């Protein structure tokens, strides 16, 4: 029996519906039904009473439900233990990095790592803040690299978690340098077109708490596009769709080339700290090497800002 088959059986038992179970298992209803049929054909027995709504387990299936659940738990733990043992025996390191950091800070960090420990193999997993913690807590990642607002503590900062500040950055407002007249026209009419982030992602929460209340004292913030991807927000700013707040480290090339202007002289910005986190638990040699290296990194700010935009936006 495959682990996924056992999980399929439990999904139906929990939901009483093939459709809901298919959604839980991230399959289409038709694909899920075919898989259930394949399981029953393999076992040579019917597992469910399809004549009843909600779907009921056949008596034999119901009698063994607890055993199935126990077996699923044991197999999952075995997979976790095998993955952990693999990392313990090698030079492999798994890092979960917040999306915005994956595009700018983390590559430069790994360049330093490789220059000092060329034998170290790093697997980088890019994810949202909450997903980074999930990967860490599930032991699917050894380290997490995250953004924080300086005066905000991580909710997950418990005794089982070690954290270390490894860098600084700034969330800055940027807009197309070639289209300042368009932006100033909007601003003179009391509106500021912006690129918004969803409020369930980290930068969306920073915008809601720190940036937008200050923006609204200057003009009405008018969202033109919403995206969870900072790289997309950056491109929307280059395209003059709206002002985007992005990490300064991410915008350094565009600011240096003159395709973007930093509007921090007029519009609010926000300091960010870059934090490394790991479980306060059994560690690998590779993890310890990385943690020691992070301790030795100089904590410098992001690149110097590359100029502000003249005109009504600056003088508001």
C-alpha positions, 0 to 999 in steps of 0.5 A: 500500500502506498502512503498516498492511498492511505491518506486518500482513504482517511480524507474520504473518512474525514469528509464523507465526500469524494469531492471534498476529499479530492479538494483536500488531496489537490486532485480533480474529482474524476482523478480522485475517483479513479484512484479510489477505484484503483485502491479498491481493485488492488485490495479486492474489496469495497472500502466505502458505502456509496449508497449513503450520503455522506459516504460511509465507511464499510464496516471492515474499513471502519474497524481498521480506520485507527490502524490506517491513521497510525500507519500514516503517521508512522510512514510520515515520521519515517520519511522525516527521519530518513530526510533528516539522516540524509542531511546529517550524513552529508554536506547538504543544507536546506534554506527557506528564504522569503521571496523578496530575499531570494531575489536579492540578498540570499544570492549574495549570501550564498556567494560568500558561503561558496567562497568559504565552503565550496563543498557545501551543497545548498538547496534554496526554497523560496516561500512566503513568511508563514511557509518559511516557518512551516518548512522550518518547524516541519524540519524540511528546512535547516535555516530560514532567512526572513525580513522583520520590521525592527521593532517587531518580534517574531511570533515564533520566537520561542525557546525552541527557535534561535534567531540572528540579525544578519543584515539591514534593508529599507522598504522604499517607494519607487517609480518610473524616472521617465514618467515623473510628469504623469505621477506629478499630475496624479499627485496634484489632483490628490491621488497617488497610484500605488502597487498593493500587496495582499494583506495576508503577506508580510509586505502587505501587513507592513504597508497597512501598518506603517506605510499607508497611514502616512501616505494618506496624510499626503494623498489618496492611495489608489491601488492600480495592481495587487501582487504578492511578488516584489519582482512584479511590483518592481516591474509595474513601477518601471512601467509607470503603473504605480508607485511600488514599495520594494526592498532597496536591495531589490531595486539597486540595479534600476536605481543605479541605471536611472530607470527608477527613482527613489521617492523616499524624500517625499513618501514614507519608507520603512527600515527592515532587518534581515533575520536568520532562524533555526530550531534550537535542536540537534544540528548538522555540521553544515548547519553549524558552519552556516550559522557561524558564518552568519555570525561573522557577517557585517550588518550593513545597510542596503546600498545607498539611495540613488536620488529622488524625483523632482517636482510636486511629488517631492515637495508635497 
